[in-house]
Amino acid sequence: MTRYLIIGAGVAGISAAEAIRSVDQSGDITLLYDDADGYYSRPGLAYYLTNEVPEKQLYAFQEDDFHRLRLQRLHASVRRIRPSEHKIELNDGRLLPYDRLLIATGAAATPAKAPGVELQGVVKLDSLEDARRILKLSRKAHSAVVVGGGITALELVEALRAQRVQVHYFLRGDRYWANVLDETESRIVEHRLKEEGVQIHYQTELAEINGKNGQATGVRTVDNRQLRCEIVAVAIGVQPRKALAEASGLKVDRGVWVDEFLRTRTAGGGALPGGEALPDVYAAGDVAQVYDPLAGKAVIDSLWGPARQQGYTAGLNMSGQTRAYRKSAPFNVTRLAGLTTTIIGAVGGRETDADLLEVARGESETWRQIPDAIAAQADFDVNRLRVLVGKQNLVGAIVMGDQTLSQAVHHLVAEQADITPIREQLIHPNRPLGDILAGFWADWRQQHGAK
Ligand SMILES: Cc1cc2nc3c(=O)[nH]c(=O)nc-3n(C[C@H](O)[C@H](O)[C@H](O)COP(=O)(O)OP(=O)(O)OC[C@H]3O[C@@H](n4cnc5c(N)ncnc54)[C@H](O)[C@@H]3O)c2cc1C
C-alpha cells in the first residue's frame, strides 16, 4: 500500500488527493496543514469581508467529502523533509514516513518593512484568521490606511469600506495597478473608489507606523505627512512558502523548482535545471515554479486555477500515471471596485513587443451575440474590452463589466486561434470590436468543435 503525504490543505493539496484517489483506491493519503482552518476558499475571503458570504460558505469540503476520499488529516507544521530517508520531520520532532510526497505549501503575503509593523492593528489578508482579525478590528476603528497596488489591496479597501471604516488608500505611483491596467481602466477603478468615499493618496509611501501601548495610532508617509488611523492594511505581494524545501536541500529559485511532471530536484549546483531528480517528491500550487512553454521560462502563478490543475497533475503522477502539466493561458476573474473584471493571457508590462497592438472599446457597445455565454454581472454601468492583438493571434485581453465575451476571448487566446481574417477589422479604429470578435468566435467554434 502506497503512503502518500501531502503538505498543504489548499486547493493544490486537495486536488492532488482527488487525483490520487481516482487512480489508487487503497493507498494511504495524509493531508498536513499548519493553518488550523484547513481547506477553505482564499478568493472567497474578500466576499466574506464585505458580508456577502458567511464564513460557513468558504468551506468547499464537508466531512463527507473527506470521508469519500478517505483522507486522513493532521494539523501540524512540517519542519524538514529528509528525502534520503523518505521521511518528514514535524515541528514537534515526530517523523512520518512516505512513499510519495507533495509540497503544496502555497504563498504568504510579503510583510511590510516599515518600523511599527509589529503593532496591533497592522494587518494582511492571507488567511481566514486574518479576515476574522480585520472584522474584529473594524468594529472599533474609525479609519484605516491601505498600502499596495494589486487586487488584494483593493479587496482590503472594499472590505474596510463595507465595515464603514474611513479608508486612505496609498498608491506608490500615479495610478492604480499600472503594470496590468491601462490608464482608462485605472481611472475607472479609481473613480468608483472615490465615489465610495475612499481617499486615494497618489505617489505616497509608508515610512513608519506610529503606535501607543502596542496599538497602531497612525502613519507617517515618506514625504512626512501624518495620518491618524487604527488599522494599517498591507498587500504588497506574495512570496512562495519555500523555506521548508530550502531547508531540505531541494532546488529552489523564486519558488520550488519542478519539471513538467511536477517533480522536484535536489539543489545541486549551477543553473536550472540542475541537481538530481527527486522522483518521489513533487510540488504544486503557489509554491511551485513551473516551466511555461509559452513564456519560455519557469514561472510562478499565484492563482487558484493553475494551483488546482498543478495539484491534480501532480496527484496523477504520484500515483503512477505519466501526465505533463501544460499551463494554459491565464484567466483570472476578479472584482475591482465592484466591477467584474477578467484578465486573460498576457496583458501586463508596457514594454511588450512592437508587434503587439492594443485595441480597446467601451461604454457604447453591448455584446449580446453569444446566447449561452456567462454574464457574471448583469446591471453594469461600465463595459470595456481591451484586446492585445499579435501578428496572427490574440495575446491577451481585459474585460470589464459585461462578461459576455470573456469565455470566447479566453478560448481564442488559449487556443492561439489564427485571427488573420479579422485582424485588419480589429485594429481599424471605430469598428465594433465586440461584434467582430463575437462573429469570429461563432465561426471558429463551429469549425473547431469548441464548447
Ligand atoms: C485574499 C486572497 C484573494 C485571492 N483571490 C484570488 C482570485 O480572485 N483568483 C485567483 O485565481 N486566485 C486568488 N487568490 C490566490 C489563490 O487563493 C491561491 O492561488 C491558491 O489558494 C493557492 O493554493 P495552494 O494550494 O497552492 O496554497 P494555499 O491555499 O496557500 O495552501 C497552502 C497550505 O499549506 C499549508 N502549509 C504551508 N506551510 C506548511 C508547513 N510548513 N507545514 C504544514 N502545512 C503547511 C497551509 O496550512 C495551507 O493549508 C487569492 C488569495 C488570497 C489570499
The ligand as an ORCA input file, in Angstrom:
! r2SCAN-3c Opt
* xyz 0 1
  C      -7.254     37.239     -0.249
  C      -6.924     36.398     -1.440
  C      -7.669     36.537     -2.600
  C      -7.385     35.773     -3.722
  N      -8.143     35.942     -4.849
  C      -7.893     35.181     -5.922
  C      -8.687     35.284     -7.108
  O      -9.616     36.109     -7.186
  N      -8.417     34.467     -8.154
  C      -7.396     33.550     -8.118
  O      -7.180     32.823     -9.097
  N      -6.618     33.432     -7.016
  C      -6.841     34.207     -5.929
  N      -6.054     34.081     -4.807
  C      -4.914     33.144     -4.856
  C      -5.363     31.710     -4.567
  O      -6.111     31.690     -3.411
  C      -4.140     30.842     -4.474
  O      -3.504     30.830     -5.738
  C      -4.442     29.410     -4.043
  O      -5.155     29.383     -2.839
  C      -3.151     28.619     -3.908
  O      -3.423     27.353     -3.430
  P      -2.282     26.417     -2.805
  O      -2.948     25.120     -2.545
  O      -1.084     26.460     -3.666
  O      -1.846     27.115     -1.440
  P      -2.667     27.605     -0.175
  O      -4.105     27.721     -0.426
  O      -1.954     28.819      0.302
  O      -2.459     26.421      0.888
  C      -1.215     26.191      1.489
  C      -1.368     25.129      2.557
  O      -0.075     24.739      3.019
  C      -0.078     24.644      4.431
  N       1.322     24.807      4.888
  C       2.217     25.744      4.484
  N       3.418     25.519      5.076
  C       3.262     24.434      5.849
  C       4.134     23.704      6.713
  N       5.424     24.028      6.871
  N       3.638     22.652      7.394
  C       2.334     22.271      7.240
  N       1.476     22.913      6.419
  C       1.940     23.975      5.738
  C      -1.054     25.718      4.858
  O      -1.542     25.440      6.163
  C      -2.141     25.564      3.796
  O      -3.017     24.536      4.162
  C      -6.331     34.830     -3.679
  C      -5.569     34.670     -2.494
  C      -5.869     35.450     -1.392
  C      -5.048     35.259     -0.117
*
